Amino acid sequence: MTDISMILGGRQYTLSCAPGEETQLRRLGSMVDDKLAQVRTQAGDTSETRALLFTCLLLADELSELQNAALSLQQEAPAPAPPVSPTPDHSRAIGHLAARLEKLADDLEKLAPKA
């Protein structure tokens, strides 16, 4: 585990995280600190505990809105077309195309200069 220090609401905290997660934890801490500053500006003189509670609730509300928007987008997406099972007509058409391609390849080989 790696220990990092961060300041939230003017107080320093030491947190542990897995190696390589330091940048993400600092980014998240910065988001919390920014939201906390907004809460303190709007709520005025309130206890640290209440300010952190409001901050958590506001961040949870933002997360909920984003999750609902993502779910809504998933539900609006068109359903994928069902796979088509080949019919005898498809098989015959593919066979004709393959034969034509083979004939074209043979014709091209005849036209190609001999090495």
Contacts in CASP RR format, 6 or more apart in sequence:
PFRMAT RR
TARGET T0000
AUTHOR 0000-0000-0000
METHOD contacts of the structure
MODEL  1
MTDISMILGGRQYTLSCAPGEETQLRRLGSMVDDKLAQVRTQAGDTSETR
ALLFTCLLLADELSELQNAALSLQQEAPAPAPPVSPTPDHSRAIGHLAAR
LEKLADDLEKLAPKA
1 16 0 8 1.000
1 17 0 8 1.000
1 18 0 8 1.000
1 19 0 8 1.000
2 16 0 8 1.000
2 17 0 8 1.000
2 18 0 8 1.000
2 19 0 8 1.000
2 20 0 8 1.000
2 21 0 8 1.000
2 22 0 8 1.000
3 14 0 8 1.000
3 15 0 8 1.000
3 16 0 8 1.000
4 14 0 8 1.000
4 15 0 8 1.000
4 16 0 8 1.000
4 17 0 8 1.000
4 22 0 8 1.000
4 25 0 8 1.000
4 26 0 8 1.000
5 12 0 8 1.000
5 13 0 8 1.000
5 14 0 8 1.000
5 15 0 8 1.000
6 12 0 8 1.000
6 13 0 8 1.000
6 15 0 8 1.000
6 25 0 8 1.000
6 26 0 8 1.000
6 29 0 8 1.000
6 30 0 8 1.000
6 33 0 8 1.000
7 13 0 8 1.000
7 33 0 8 1.000
8 29 0 8 1.000
8 32 0 8 1.000
8 33 0 8 1.000
8 36 0 8 1.000
9 33 0 8 1.000
9 36 0 8 1.000
9 37 0 8 1.000
9 40 0 8 1.000
9 48 0 8 1.000
9 51 0 8 1.000
11 48 0 8 1.000
15 25 0 8 1.000
17 24 0 8 1.000
17 25 0 8 1.000
31 59 0 8 1.000
32 55 0 8 1.000
32 59 0 8 1.000
35 55 0 8 1.000
35 58 0 8 1.000
35 59 0 8 1.000
36 51 0 8 1.000
36 52 0 8 1.000
36 55 0 8 1.000
38 58 0 8 1.000
39 46 0 8 1.000
39 51 0 8 1.000
39 54 0 8 1.000
39 55 0 8 1.000
39 58 0 8 1.000
40 46 0 8 1.000
40 51 0 8 1.000
43 50 0 8 1.000
43 51 0 8 1.000
43 54 0 8 1.000
46 54 0 8 1.000
86 94 0 8 1.000
END
